């Protein structure tokens, strides 16, 4: 999965869940998730794996 594919999956999930909940569950800070969502940064591999696992497990 690419950064862009994960970003699209994350943005779609935000229609159902709040960013603060996803941040709490994954351990990724809200500012990092916000910057990722707005295409300002790409996630480090370990953060990418955390978010990918959460989004794929809880769809």
Protein Blocks (a to p, Z undefined) as FASTA:
>chain_A
ZZklmmmmmmmmmmmpcfklmmmmnopafklmmmmmnopaccdfklmmmmmmmmmmmZZ
